[in-house]
Amino acid sequence: MKILFIAIIILLPVCAFAQTAPSIIFSEIMYDLEGADSGREWTEIYNFGSEPVEIITGTASTSWRFFDGTNHTLRVAQGTNILSAGGFAVLADDGEQWRAEHPGFTGTVFDTVMSLANTSSTVGLSARSGEPLFTSVSYDASWGGQGNGYSLERTDLLPHSENAEYWRQ
C-alpha cells in the first residue's frame, strides 16, 4: 500500500501537466508556384476537433512554431489567433503579399518565415519552442503541384491521412 501511495504521489504531477496535442492538421500546401516562389509559398491548417484552438503567436517560448526544416514564429496578419472547430487558417511566407494575391479571402492568415523545397520536404507545427512537432506532413513533388498553379490538397480531413494516397493537386 505504501508503494502504491508513493507511485501516485510521484506520477500525479506528470499526469496533471500532460497536454493533449492540438487538433490541427495541414490541409493544403502550396510549395511550387508558377513563376517565383519567394514570399508566395503557403500552407493551410484545419481544426478537426470539436473545440476552438488558440494558436499562440509571438516569440515567447510558449509560442507555436512553424517547421520547414527550421522553426519559425507566427504572427496574425489577418483575423484572430483562435481557430474555431472545423475552421481553416493560412500560414503564409509573407502575409501581406498573400492577402494582396487573394483579396477576397476573409479568414485568418498567419505570417511566418517559409522556405518550402520544390522536390520534397516536411512541414509541421509545434506548440512550444523546442518541443516535438504535434502535426506534420512529408510531401513529395510526385504527388503533384509542380509549378503548375496547383497546391497539394488533403482529400480526407482526418488526422490519419498523412500518406500520398490522401493528397491530390
Secondary structure as GFF3:
##gff-version 3
##sequence-region A 1 169
A	DSSP	alpha_helix	2	17	.	.	.	ID=ss1
A	DSSP	beta_strand	24	30	.	.	.	ID=ss2
A	DSSP	beta_strand	42	47	.	.	.	ID=ss3
A	DSSP	beta_strand	53	54	.	.	.	ID=ss4
A	DSSP	beta_strand	65	67	.	.	.	ID=ss5
A	DSSP	beta_strand	71	72	.	.	.	ID=ss6
A	DSSP	beta_strand	75	78	.	.	.	ID=ss7
A	DSSP	beta_strand	82	83	.	.	.	ID=ss8
A	DSSP	beta_strand	88	92	.	.	.	ID=ss9
A	DSSP	alpha_helix	95	101	.	.	.	ID=ss10
A	DSSP	beta_strand	108	111	.	.	.	ID=ss11
A	DSSP	beta_strand	120	126	.	.	.	ID=ss12
A	DSSP	beta_strand	135	140	.	.	.	ID=ss13
A	DSSP	three_ten_helix	141	143	.	.	.	ID=ss14
A	DSSP	beta_strand	152	154	.	.	.	ID=ss15
A	DSSP	three_ten_helix	164	166	.	.	.	ID=ss16
A	DSSP	beta_strand	167	168	.	.	.	ID=ss17
###
